[in-house]
Amino acid sequence: MPTNFTVVPVEDSAAASPDPEDGVERVQDDEVAVDSGPETCAEGDESPLEDSPFMSNSDHESSCYDGKNMALFEEEMDSNPMVSSLLNKLANYTNLTQGVVEHEEAENDRVAVKSPQMGTFIGVYLPCMQNILGVILFLRLTWIVGTAGIVGSFLIVFMCCACTMLTAISMSAIATNGVVPAGGSYYMISRSLGPEFGGAVGLCFYLGTTFAGSMYILGTIEILLMYIVKSAALFGMNDLTDPEEKTKAMLNNMRVYGTCCLAFMALLVFVGVKYVNKLALVFLSCVVLSIMAMYTGVIKTAISTPNDTVCLLGNRSLQNGNFEVCRKTEMRGNETQPTQLWELFCKGSLHNSTCDEYFDLNNVTEIKAIPGLLSGVITENLWGSYGPSGMLVEKKEQPSISVSDKTEERYESPARTYVVNDIATCFTLLVGIYFPSVTGIMAGSNRSGDLRDAQRSIPIGTILAIATTSIIYISCVLLFGASIEGVVLRDKFGESVKSSLVLGTLAWPSKWVIIIGSFFSCCGAGLQSLTGAPRLLQAIARDKLMPFLQVFGHAKANGEPTWALLLTAAICEIGILIASLDSVAPILSMFFLMCYLFVNLACAVQTLLRTPNWRPRFKFYHWTLSFLGMSLCLSLMFISSWYYALTTILIAGCIYKYIEYSGAEKEWGDGIHGLSLNAARYALIKLEEAPPHTKNWRPQVLVLLKLDSDLVVKHPRLLSFTTQLKAGKGLTIVSSVLEGAYMNRGADAKLSEQNVKAAMSAEKSKGFCHVVVSSNLRDGFSHLIQTAGLGGMKHNTVLIAWPANWKQKENPITWENFTETVRETTAAHQALLVAKNIDLFPSNHERLGEGTIDVWWIVHDGGLLMLLPFLLRQHKVWRKCKMRIFTVAQMDDNSIQMKKDLQMFLYHLRLDAEVEVVEMHESDISAFTYEKTLVMEQRSQMIKQMQLSKTEREREIQSITDVSRSSIKRKRPAAQSPNTLQVPTGLTFEREAQLIHDRHTRSHPAAHKDKVSPSPDGVHMTWTKEKLVSERSRNREASMAVRDLFNMKPNQSNVRRMHTAVKLNEAVVKKSKDAQLVLLNMPGPPKHTGGYENYMEFLEVLMEGLDRVLLVRGGGREVITIYS
């Protein structure tokens, strides 16, 4: 075998060869050499679980020739690249954001940018600002301040901003603990908490983003119909004065226009994603301009207040869109004429009219809508004003004359123009409505692939954005409360200021800056949601965590997730049909709070575990902060809406269990896996290695399997049987042994483990799998019996199949291996279960009908015989079977009393079983028993005496067994006693020689050919003289040994054992022939190695004629007790 190969091109090799044949040979050798290179280099990590520069080996040739000056390490180059190659891959390693960049590259046909240049301000700060500041700020914050008061609003804003700040700290720690590819919070949570939590929270985050799109679209339509184009309403809201009818009309308008807007936005996202992303700065500019206009207007109120006024009747705010002047009467010429307001409350002429009592008793007052910063209105707005739906909006310190109760409800008449609450208000509701205004903190982490230095930019940009927006929100609470009248703040839709946007009345230079800015801000936010949500769903689908979502992982040729976009639009339509921004916002809050909760949990778990890989660059975190953030998220969920919170948790729990059930085989090095390792280590250390108390004893089963030539489990019913014993809630270790050297059969061992795990999965057997390689099977089984398990979690029971063909050579589990396993199990004080005809045992899908499980309790060895049927009957396969217990009475036993005692014992054990005592009288040893014992001993003695090869020894066994049986048949056993029964001595030496000659003839290879084409001349052999003399001497010695075998007498102890086995077998067959399962006490193995063959014969006789048998040998300690 050559040790060196010269690799040359095939053409050159052929051309250089003067001899064509030699050239062909060289070409073939060279082809082999060339092909073997990359194949060798392709080894190493077979399939890395994550794309990483550390494990990438796509360029085989370069990896093969790396380090050509490092010959000492050349054999390791396939799996361990040179440092220079590794650093080069790390320098070129990038992760671009999913979808957007790919889409732009496909449309523009340009090469991907390999070096992202986005900094902290552009890449993180501004996107977070754009996503945080939005619809709630412009449409609902003034209403929240008026309803909750400055104190309550400050508390709401502080809690929500604190929640997001703590979450941002946790997120910064996770984001700086290594490279975070595109995927944002989903990637961080799934890789930190595992596929189950990752999938559950990822879907919650997806649903939250989708419902955010609904909320922004509803905000867009509300601004359009309420403040920009009021006449565009299909269901006329302006013509209605009844609050309920007006609300219904508004919701219907929301549904119609919202659906049209959703369809347009989805089409825009489908056609031109790159334009959506390029318009992001335009939308952000609208937000910034609107906020600047708002602050400018607040400052201006300290100098001069706006001209907007509010009309009050008593202390009640009026909708001034239906009248021009805020007076009951007015002078027209020299006459006093009623105003439009008077006509709304009175019937008839001015001097002969019937008016509303409250209108008659109270004056009409006109006050400033925006008193200004220096007006002192802040004291009036400090505290909240909660109430039910339809409650009047009243000025707190305005004098008013009340009326009788019967007229209090008159404002519900369509003719009334009071400003009322459209929904019932409370603190918890306002928390749920406000929280979406602080979401969007993940915008920076979602762009991690585009950042120049993500580990620096994400923490700084996100925390600065949250700090900035928190300052904006808190200052808005104070400024709104200090400058805007309370009745205007509580007027959600600005009906008291001629149906204008409340925040618009404060803006400078014009209200249209706020209205147009908020409109485009909501449009942009809605488009961003419809752009991001499908890609998030696509990322979840491509992780293959949930099979039913895999269809949404497909995309168009340009990477656009078409199917995911359709599903997103469909879910978004659900929010549109709800139609109320105030109803959609709490749903949105639940999903985002669930997401933030698990970000904090991920950081807390990783910090507490202190895994070696947890090394964040961001140092300003602590597990207590993460735990506080997690607690705050959970509290806000239940504060907002306890039933929404429970529903969200239930949805996440169902997704978690589904991913766990579907068996997502993902190993991401997550914290939950590490938590499980820590918990397991702690439990194992705490679990004492001393034997457990009888009450805590349960079968911890070590299953010794046999594999066929294809390394597939030969008896899968053993695994089914362990599954049916799962009511014991014990440990299951499934093991097998491969014969050979580990260096040669290591790959076979891995393949065997995979096959065994597949069989365990098919049989629904939960446990551990371990396949070892040993020089021989006996040592392998011995090592498993001694070392399987860990600490206190070790097996106490061994399950093995009965070697049915133990007498045949081709059976690898020979009787020596079996008996050694029995002896070693006994020495280890472990229970042993031996299943005969294991392939006839029921599978997990079968349901046994009426039948019995028969227990033959001969000796007491711990009570395992009675515990096993109880455990089996807990499984649906054996549930309908009844339990029967048989025990054996000797001549001097009281059978009746034994039955009573046994029934009482079972009663105390809480076991339901029929009891029967079988009497076995003493009887003479039959000739059949004597003959069986004699044949058994002859077989054993012959193997010991004849120093032959293994093949010849088997031929001797067969020959002598045949002769022995023929001699016994010629006897009359009934006429002789066992002690005088002898083998006839009439065999002559010539016949023995003929026997040996025939034996040689049968063993010679030519004899086998004669079976196919027999020859009349027999077998012809050519022997030398020395060979003839040697053969005669050997035959003479063998014939003497044969005469000794035929003249031997069986051992009386063996005869008694065989007699017991035969008689007991007769009793068992008689009573339990039709039983579904028979459990028998397994006799103990012989103390000396000389009686192994006889022991196997005894067991064979004991189980003869029974279909399903389970031999049970206890471990020498009690496993069942009558005490509580």
N, C-alpha and C positions, 0 to 999 in steps of 0.2 A: 504493500500500500504506500504510495508516494506521500511524503510529508510536505512537499512544497509544490505549488502550482504556479505556472506563469500564465497570467491572463493576457491574451492577445486577441485582436479582432478576428472574427471568423474568416473574413475574406483574405487577410494577410496570411493566416495560417494555411489556408488552402493553396494560396499562390506559392508559398515558400516550400511546400512539400514536393519533392521530386517524384515521390511515389503516390499515386492517387489513393491507394488504400490507406497508406500511412497518413495522408492528409485528412481523409475522412475520420480516422480515429482521433487525430489531434483536434479536429473541429468539434467532435462530440465531447471530448474531454474539456475543451475550452468552453463549450456551451454550458456544460455542467458547472464549471467553475464560475462562469459569469453569473449564472442564474442563482447559484448558491449564495452569492454575496448579499444581494438585497434581502433574500429570504432570511438570512441570519440576522441582518440588521433590523428586520421588522419585528424581531422578538422584543421582549421587555414587557412593559405594561400593556396588556392586551387591549383593553378598552377603557381609557380614562373616563372617569365619571363627569368631569367638567373640562371644557376647553381651557387649556392653560398653557403658557409658554414653557412651564416646567416639564410637561409631558408630551409636547408636540414632537413628532418624529416623522413629519411628512416627507422630508428630503432624505431618502435612504442613503444615497450615494455620499452626500456630504457628511452624514453621520458616520459612515463606514471609514472615511478617510480622515476624519478629525483626529488630530493628535498623532500624525504619522511619525513624529519624533518621540512619541511616548510609547514605545513598544512594550514596555512593562505592563501597560494598562490596555493594550489593544483588544484583549478578549472581552473587556467590559464596555467598549465603545458603543455597543448596540443598545445598552440600557442606561449607561451613565455617560452623557455627553461631556465634552470638554467644557471648562468654565467659560472660555472665550465664546463658544457656540451658544451657551446658555445666556450669557450677557447680551449677545447680539439679538437673540429672540426676545429677551425682556425689553430691550430698547425699542423694538419695533412692534411691541404688543399694544393693540388698541381695541377698544370696544365702542363702536358708534351706537347711537340711539337706534332703537328698532323702528323700522317703517319709514320714518320721515326722511332720513338721509338716503336710505335705499331707494325711496320713491323719487327723490330729486335726481339721484344718479341715473336711474333708469330713464327718466324723461329727458335729461340734459346730456346723456351719454358722456359723462365725465368720470374721471377716476376718483375713487374714494380718497378723502383727505386723511392721511395717515398720522398727522400731527395736529390734534385739536388745539385751537388757540383761544378758546373762550376763557375769560377770566372770571373773577368772583362777582364783579358788578353786573356784567352782561349775562353771564351764564347762570347765576344763582339768585342774586339779589333782586334784579328786576322781574324775572319770572315768578318768584315767590310773591313779590308785591302785587303783580298783576292778578295772581290767583287768589290772594287773600282779600284784597279790596274789591268789592263787587256789589251785587244787587242788594244785599241786606243793608249795607251802609247807606245806600241812596233811598231805598224804599221803606225800610222798617226801623232803622235805628232811632229816628225821632219819635216814632210811636212807642217803641220800647222804653225810651227815656221818660215819656209822658205817663205811660201806664205803670211802670215799676218805680218811677221816681229816680232822682239822681243817685240816692244811696243804693237802691235795689239794682239799678242799671250798672253802677260801678261794681257791685258784687258779681253780677252776671259776667261782665266783661273781664273782670279780674280772674274769675275761675276758669273761663274759657281760654284766656291768654296764658294763664299759668299752665294749663293742661298742654297747650301746644308748645310752650317753651320747654317744659320738662320732656315732652316727646322729642323735641328737636335735639336736646342734649343726648338723649338715648340714641337717636338716629345718627348723630354725629359720631358717637363712639363706634357704632356698627359700621358706618360708612368709611371710617378711617382705619378699620381693621382689615386692610387688604384692598385689592382692586374690586370695585363694585361695577360690574357690567351694567348695561342698560336694563331697566326693569324696575328701578326705584324701590319702593317699599315692599313690593311683592318679592323681589329678589332677596332683599335683606331679611325679611321675615321667614321666608321659606328656607333659606340657607342657614338661618340661625335657630329655627324651631322645628325644622323637619318638613317633609312633604305633606303630612296630614294638616298641621297648623298652617303651613304655607298655602296649601290649596284652599282651606276654609277661609282664611283671612284674605287671600288673594281674590276670591270670589266676592267677599264682602266689600273689599275695596273697589272691585269692578262695579258692583251694584251701586255703591255710593257715588262713584264717578258718573255712572249712567243717570242716576236720579238727579245729580247735580246739573246735568244737561237739561233735564226737565225743569228744574227750578229756574235756571237762567232763561230758558225759553218763555216760561210763564212770566218772569220779570220783564222780558222784552215786550211781550204782548200787553202787559199791564201798563207799561209806560206809553206804548203806542196808542192804546184805546182810551186811556184815562187822561193823558196829558198832551199828546201830540195831535192825533186825528180822532177826536171824540165822535165825529159823525160817521166813522167807519164801522161802528158797531152794528152787527147784523141783528142783534136782539136789542132794541132800543132801550138803553139804560137811562137816558136823559129824560124820557117821557114818563118814567116811573118814580113815584115818591114813596111807595111802600118799601121799607128796608129789605124785607124778605124777597119780594119780587125783583127788586133791583139786584140783590145778591145772586139770585138764580140766573138772571139775564147775563150778568157779568161772567159767571162760571161757564155758561154756554158759549159765550163769545171767546173765552179762553180756550175752550176745547176746539172750536172750529179753527180759529186763527193759529193756535198752538200746533195743531196737526199740520196745517199748511206750512208753517215756519219750520217744523221738524223735517218735513219732507224736503224742503228747499235746502236746509243745512246739510242733511244727509247726502243729498245729491252733490252739493258743493264739496263735501269731504271726499266723496267717491271719485269725483272728477279731478279736483285740483288741490291736493293736500298742501303742496308747496306754497300755494298762494295764501292758504290759511295761516301757515307759519310765518310767512313774510308780513302779514298784516298784524302780527302779534304786537309789534312796536306801535302801530297806529292805535290799537285798542288800549295799550298801556298809556299812550299819550292822552287819550280821552280821560282815563281815570285820573291821571296826574292833574290835568287842567281842571277837572271837576273839583278835586280836593282843594286846589289852589283858590278856585272861585269861592268855595265854601269858607275857607279861612279868611279870605279877603272880605267877604260879606260880614263875617262875625266881627272883625276889627272895625269895619265901617259903622256897625250899629252903635259903637261907643261914641261916634261923632254925630251921626244922623241916622235916625231909624227909617226903615222903608215905609211906604205909604199904605201897605196892606192892613186892612182892619177886619175885625171879627164882630159880628152882630150877636148880642146876647139878649134873650128874653128872660128877665130875672137873672138867674145864674146859668141858664141853659143856652148852649151854643146852637146857632141856627145855620142851616144850609143856605148860604146867601147867593146861590146860583139862580134862585127863583124870584128874586126881588132886587131892585136896584138901590133903593135907599133903606137905611136901617132906622125907620121911624114908623109909628102907627099912622100918623096923618101928616099931611104937608100942605102948605099954602100955595094955592094956584090962583094967582090974582088976589082977590080979596076974600076968597072962599077957602074953607078948610076941606080938603078932600082926603078920602082914605087912600092909603098906599097899597102897593101889591102885597106887602106883608100883612096889612090889616085884612085884606080879602082872603088870605090863606086861613085866617083864624075866625073870621066872622061871616055871618050870612045876613043879607039884607042891606038897607041903606045905612048911612052913617048914624042917623038919629033914631032909627028903628031897626036894630040889628040884634042878633043873638050871637054872642062871642064865646069863645073858650074861656072858662073861668080863670085859668092860670094867666091867659092873655090879658084879661081885665084887671087882675090884681097886681100884675108886675109891669115894670117899665122896660122899655127897650133901651139898651146901652150899646154903644159902639166903642170898642177898645182896640188898641194897637195889637196886631198879630205878632210883631217882633218888637217888644219894648226896648231891647238893647241890653248890652252887658252891664250898664250902670243903673238899670231900672230896679234892681232888687227882687226881680221875679224868681231868683234862685231859691229863696226861702219857701215860696209857694210850691216849687217843683221838687223839693227834697224827698217827699214821700210818695208812695205809689197810690194808684186808684184802680183797684181790680174790681171786676164785676161780671155779671152774666151777660149773655148775648142780648142785645136790645137795650142795654142800660144807657141812660142819657149821659152825654158828655157835659159836665157842669164845671163852672169856675168855682174853686173851693171857697174863696173869701168874699164872693159877691153876695150882697143881700138878696133874699128871695122870700116871697110869701108862698107858703105851701098851700095846697088845696086838698080837698077830701079825697079819700082813697078811691072813690068810684070814678073820679075824673083823672086819676093818675095814669090810667092806661090809654087815655085818649090820643096820646102821641103816636100810637101804633096805627092810627087812621092814615090812609094814603094822603089825606089833605095836610098832614103835619110835616114840617120841614126841620125837625130837630136832628142834630148829629148824634148818632147812637153807635154803640159797639156792634160790629158785625159778628163777632165771636166772643165766647166767654173767655175771660183773661185770668191768668194766675201766674205766679212766679215760675213754676215748673214749665208751663207752656212757653214762656218767653225765653227760657234757657234753650229749649229745643229749636225755637225759631232763630235765635241769634247764633248758635254755634257754627252753622255753615259759613258764617262770615270770617271765621278764623282758620278755616281749612285751606288747603293749598300749600302747606309747608313742604310737601314732597316734590314740588316742581323742580327744585335744584337737583335733588338726587335722581330724578328721572332723566336729567340731562348729563349724568356723570360721564358718559362716553364722549361728550363734546368738550369737556373741561380740560384746561391745560394741566391743572393740578387738582384733581377732584378731592383728594384727602385734605387739602388746605381750603379749597373754595367752599365745599359743602357746609362745614360747620360755621365758618365765618359768615358766609352769605345768608344762610338760613336763619341763624340766630339774630343777625342784624335786621333782617326783614321782619322777623317776628317782633323784635324790640321796636322797630319803627311803626309797624301797624298797631302794636299795642298802645304806643303813645298816641297815635292818631285816634284810636277808638276811645281811649280814656279821656283824651282832651275833648273829643266830640261830645261825650256824655256831659262833661262839665260845661262846655260852651253852649250846647243846645239848651240845657237846663237853665243857664244863666241869661239867655238872650231871647228865647221863644216863649210865648204865652202857653200855659199849661193846657188850655182847651185846644189849642192848635196842635200841640205835641200829641195829644190823645186822638186827634182826628187823623185816622190812618190814611185816608185818600184825599185830604185837603178840601173837604166839602165846605168848610167854613171860610175858606179863602178862595172862593170861586173855582173850586175843583182844580186847584193848582198843586203841584208837588210841593210839599211843605218845605223840603230842603231847598227847592228852587226859590221860594220867597226870601230865603236868607242869602242867596248867592249874589255875587257882584262880578261883572257889571249887569248880567241879565240872567233870568231864570233858565233861559234856553241853554246856557252853558252846561248847567247841571243836567237838564233833561236830555239833551243830545248826547252829552258825555256818558251818562248812565245807560242810555239806550245802546250805544255802540259798545260799551263795556260789557253789558249783558249778552249782546250778540257774539262778541269775541270769546267770552267765557263759555258760552254754549257750544261754539265751534271747537274750542279746545277740548271740551269734554267729549264731544263726538269723535274727535281725533284720537284722544288718548285711551278711551275705554276699549275700543276694539283691539288695539295693540296689546293692552293688558290682558284681555281675554285670549288673544292669540298666543301670548307668552305662556299663559297657564295651560292652554291646550297643547302646546308643543312640548311641555314638560311631561305630557302623557300621564298626568295624575288621575284624571277621570276619563274613562274610555268614551263616554257619551259626548265629551267636548272635543274629541279629536278632529271632528269635521271643521271646527272653527279655527284650527291651526293652519288650514290651507289658505293660500293667498293667490292673488293674480301674479302674472309674470313680473310686474313691477313691485311686488311685495305688499300690495294693498290687501288687507284682510277683509275681503268682500263679505263672506258669511258672517264674520264677527260683527261687521258694521250693520248688517241686517238685523241680527239679534239685538244689538245695542239700540237700534232705532225702535224695535218692537217693545223693549222694556221701557225705553224712554217715553213711548206713547202711553204706557200705563200711568206715569206721572202726569202727563198732559191731561189725561182723562180725569184725574183727580181734580185738576183745574185750579186748586187753591194753593198759592205759594206757602201760606201758613200751614197747610196740611202736609205738603211735600217736604218742607224743611226739617221737621223732626225725624222723618224716615231717613233722610240724608245724614242727619246727625248721628243716628244709630250706627250706620255702616262705617262712617269715618271714625267714630269713637272706638268701635271694635278694632279697627285697623291700628289706631294709635295705642290702644291698650296692649296689643301684642308686640308692637315695637318696643314699648317699655318692658314688657315681660321678657323679650328676647335679650335685651341688654342686661336686665337683672339676673337672668339665668346664667348668661355667659360670665358675668362678673363674679357671681357666687361660686360657680364651678371652678373658676381660675384655670381653665384649660390652657395648655402650653401655647395654643394658637391664638389666644385672646391677648393681643398686644396693640390696642388702638393708639393711633398718634394723638388723638384728642384726649387730653388728660383730665379735663374738668368734668368728670362724671363720677357718680357713685351709685352703688346699688340701691341706697336709700332714696335717692332722687328718682330712680326708675320705678321703684316700688310706690313712691308717692304719686308719680304720674299715672301709673297703672290704677291705683286706687281712685284717683281723681276721675279718670276716664270712666271707670265702672260706676262711680257715684253719679256723674253727669248723665250716664245712660238712664239710670233709674229715676233721677230727678226729672229728666225731660219727659219720659213716658215709660212707666214700668212695664206695660204690656208690649210696647214696641221693643223694649230692651229684652224681655223674655223671648219674644219672637225672633229677634236677631240672634240671640244666643242659641236658640233651638235650630235655626237655619245653619249656623256655623257648626253646631254639634253634629247635625245630620251629614253635612259635607265631610266633616272629620271622619265619622264612622264609615261613610261610603268609601273614602280614599283608603282607609285602613282595611275595609273589607275587600276592596278590589285588589289589594296587594300591590301598592305602588312601590316597586323595587328601586328606590332612590336612596343613595347614600351621599349626603351633602355635608357630612361632618357637623350636623346640627346640634344645638344645645340640648334638645330633649333627649337625643341619643346619649350625650354626655351625662345628662341628669340621670338617665336610666342606669348608666354604668356606675355612677357614684352611689345611687340608691342600692344597686345590686351589691356593690362592694361593702357598703355599710351593713346591709342585711346579712351578708355572708359572714362578716366579721362578728356581728352580734349573735348570729345563730351558733349555738354551741354544737361542738362536734360529738358531744355525749349522746347516747341513744335517747330518742324522744320518749315522752310519756306515752303510755298505752293509748290514751285518748287522742293524742296527736299523731299516732302512727298511721301511715297511709302507704300504699304500695308505690315506691319509687323504682320504676322498672328499668332495668338494663336489658334491651332486646338484642340478642346476638343473631344477626342475619346471615344468610348464606347467599352469595352472589353467583350467578351463572357465568359462563365463559364470556358473555358480552357485558359483564359487570352490571347486570340488572338484577334487582331483587327477585329471588326465586320463589319465595313464599310471602307475597304481600299480605296474606291473611293474618300474619303475625302483627302487622301494623294495624289492621282492622281490629284485632282483638285488644290491642292496647288502647285504641280509641274507645272501645266499648267499656273499658275499665276507667274511663276518665272521670267517673263520679267520685273516684278516690281523691281527685284534685292533687295528684302527686306528680313527681318528676318522671319524664320519659327520656331515656337516652338510647338512641338507635345506633348500633355499632356493627362493624364487620371487619374482617381481617383479610388482607391480601398477602399471599405467600411470595416472598422474594426479598430483594434489597430496596430500600427506600430511594436510593439514588437512581435506580432503574425503573421503579414503579411509582414514583411520586405523581406523575401525570395521571396514571391509572387511579390512584387514590383520590385525586380531585374529581375525576370523572365519576368515580363510584359515589362520592359524596353527593354530587349533583343528581345522580340517578336515585339515590336513596331519598334525598329531599323531595324529588319529584313524586316518588312513591308515597312518601309521608303526606304530601299535599293532596294527592289523589285520594288517599284513605282518611284525610282530615285528622291526621295524627299530629298533635302539637308536642314538640319536644326538640331535642338537640340531636345532631347527627355527627358521628365521628367514625372515620375509617382509618385503620392503622395498617402499616406494612410491617410484617415480621418474617423472620427466617422460616418459621413454621407456624401452623395454625394453633397448635397447642400453646406455644408461648404467647401468641397474640391474644388469645382468649384469656389467658392467665393475667396478662398485663391489663386488659380491660376490666376484669373483675376486681383487680387491686386498685386501679388508679382512676376509673371513670368517676365523674362528678368532681365537685370542688367544695372543700370545707365541710360544712354541715349539710350541704345539698349533694349527698351521695346516694347512690342506689342502695336499696335493701332487698331487692328482688331481681332475679335473673330469669328471663323468659327465653326459651330455646325450643326449636322444633325437634321432635323425635326423629333420629336418623333411621328412616324406614328401611333403607337398603344397606344397613350397616355391615351385613355379611359380604357384600360385594366389594371388589377391589376398586371399582371406579367411583365409589362414593368418597368424596374428599373428607367429609366429616366422619372419620372412622370411629369405631367404638372406643378406641383409646382416647381420642380427643373428647368424646362425650363423657366418658367416665372420669377423666381428669377434671373436666368442667364441673361435674357433680361433686367430686372430692374437694376442689378448691372453693366452690360455693359453700359447702358445708364448713370448711375450715374458716372461711370468712364470716361465718354466722349470718349468712344471707339466705333468704327464701329462694326456692327454685320452682319454676313452673315449666313443665315439659308438655308440649301439645302434640298429641298423636293425630295424624291425618289432618294437619293444619289447613290443607287446601280445601277440606270439606267444611271448614268453619264458615259461618254466614258472613257476608259482606255487610257494610254499613247501610246498604240500600235495602237489604232483605228485612222482612218482618216475620219472625217465627210465630206460628199460630199456637194453638193449644199444645203444650208439651211440658216436660219437666226438666229441671236441672237436678240431677241426682248426686248427692254427696255421700261417699262411702268413708265414714269416719272410723278408721281402725285404731289409730293411735292419736293422741293429742300432742301437737307440736306448736301450739301458739294460737290456734283459732283461725288461721288463714283460710282453711277449708270452708269455714262458714261465712267469712267476710267476702270472699270472692263472688259467690252467687248473689249476695246482696248488692254488690257494686254492679254486677252485670245486669241485674234486673232494673237498675235505674236507667239503662239505655233502652231506646225504643226497639232495638232488635230483639232483646230478651224480655221485654216488659210483660208479655203475656204468659211467660213460662212460670210454672209453679216450682217451688223448691221442696225437695224431699231429702231427708237425712236418714241414712242407713248406718247402723252400727252393728257390730258382731258380738254375739254373746257366746261364751264358752259353756262347758257342761256345768261348771259350778257357779255360774252367774244366774241371778234372778232376772229373767227377761222382762217380767211385768214391772218390777221396780225400776229397772234400767230405763224403760220407756217413760215412766212417770218422771224420773229424775231428768231425763233429757228434755222432756217437754217443759219442765219448770225452768231448766237452764236456758232454753230458747226464749221463754217468756221474759226472763230477766234481761236477755240480750236484745229484746225488742225485735226478734226475727220471726217472721211468719213462715212456718214450714211444717210439712207433714213428717212424722217420726215413725220409723219402723225398726224393730230389732230383729236381726237375722241370726238364727241359732245355727251354729256349725258344730255338728257332733264329730267326735273322733271316729275315724274310719281307717281301714287298712290302706296301705299304700298300693295303688294299682300298678299293674304291669306297665301300663302306658306311661305312668310317672317314672317308673324305674327305667324303662327304655329311654325316655327322653333325657333323663339324668345321665345315663351311660353314654349315650351319643355325645352329649355336651362335654363330658369329661374326657372321652377319647379324643375329641377334637382339640381340647386344650392341651392334653398330655402330648399328643403327637407333635404340636408346634414346638413344645419345649424340648423334646428329645431329638428330633431330626434337625441336624445342622445343614439345612438345605438353603438354597436361594429362595427368595420370596415367591417366585413363580413356581418352583418345584414344591414348595411347602403347600401351596394351594392345591396342587395336583394330588399330593398325598392326602390332604384332608378329604377331598372328594372321593378318592379311591377307597379309603378305609371306611368312610361313612357308608358307601354303597355296600361294601362287604359286610359291615356290621349289621346293617338293616336286613340284608338277605339272610344272615345267620339267625337273627332274632325271629324272623318270620318263620323259619323252619322249626322253631321251638314251640312248645305249648306253655305259654306263660302262666295260664290259670292253674296248671297242675303243679307248679313249683312255687316255693316261697321265694321271696326276694333275696334271701341270704344264700340260697343254693343255686340261684340262676346263674349259669356260666355259659360262656361262648364255646361251641364245640371245637375240639382240637384235631379234627380229622383233616385239616388242611395240610397237604404235603409240601415239602420244600419245593418240588417242581412247580406246584401250582402257585406258590409264592413267587418263584422266579418268573413264571409266566405272567403273573400279575405285574411284576416290576417291568418286564419286557413290554407288556401292553401299555403300561404307564408311560414308558419312554416313547413308545410308538405314538401314543396320543399326543405327547408333548412335542414331538418333533415337527418342524414346519412342513415336512412332506406329508404328514398325516392329514393336515388341514387341506392340502391339495387333493388328497385321496377322496375327501368328502365331495369334491366337485367332480373329479374324474378317477374313480377307484380303479386300482390295478389288481389283477388276480394274484400277482406274485408278491404282494405285500410291500414292505419297505426294505430296500437294500441299503446296507451301510458298509463302508470299507473301514475296518479298524486295524490298527497295528497290533502287534503282539502285546506291547506294554499297555496299550489302551484296553485290550481284552482282559488282561490280568487285573488291572485297576478296577474295571467295571464289575468283574466277578466279586472282588473283595468288597466293593461298596454295596453291591446288591445283597451279599451275604449279611453285612451289618444291618442293612435296612430291613431285611426279612426277619432278623432276630428282634428288631424293634417292633415290627408289625406283630409278631407272635406275643410280645409283652403287652401290646395294646389290647389285643383280643382276649388276653387272659386276665386283664385287670378287672377289679370290682369297683363300683361307684362309691364315693364317699357318702357316708350315712347322713352327714350334715347337709350336703347338697340335695340328697334325696328328700329330706324333710322340707327343705326350702322349696323344692320343686313341687312337693305335695301341697304345701300351703298355697303356692301360686295357682296351681291347677284348681284346687277346691274353691279358693276365693274367686277365681275367674268364673267358675261355674255359677256361683251365687250372684255375681254381678251381672252376668249375661242373662240369667233367669229373670232378675228383677228390673234391670235397666237396659235391656236390649233396645227398646224404642225411645229411650231418653234423648233429648236434644243435646245434652252434654253430661258427661260423667266425670266427677272429680274424685280422685283416689289419692290416698296417702302413698307417697313414693318411698319405698324402702331405702334405707341408708346404704351407701356404697361399702364395699369391703374395705377393711382397714389395711389389708396388704394388697399389693398390686397383682398378686397371682390369680385372684378370682374375678378379674374384670369380665372375662368372656362369659363366665357363669352368671354374673350379675345381669348382663344384657339379656341372657336367655330367660332369667327369672322375670324381668320386666316385660319381655315379649310375650311370655305365657300369660302374665297377669292382665294384659290389655287385649288379648286375642279375642276376636269376634265382636269388638266394639268400634263404632264409627268415630265418634268424637270423644276423646279422652284427654283430660288435663291432669297429669301427675303433679301433685303439690307436695313440696317438702318445706316445712317451716324453717325459720332461721334460729329457732331455739329460744324465742322470747314471745310473751303474750302480745297479741295485736288487736285483741278485742276484749272489752270489759263489760261487766254488768253494772258498774257504778256510773253515776252521772258526772 
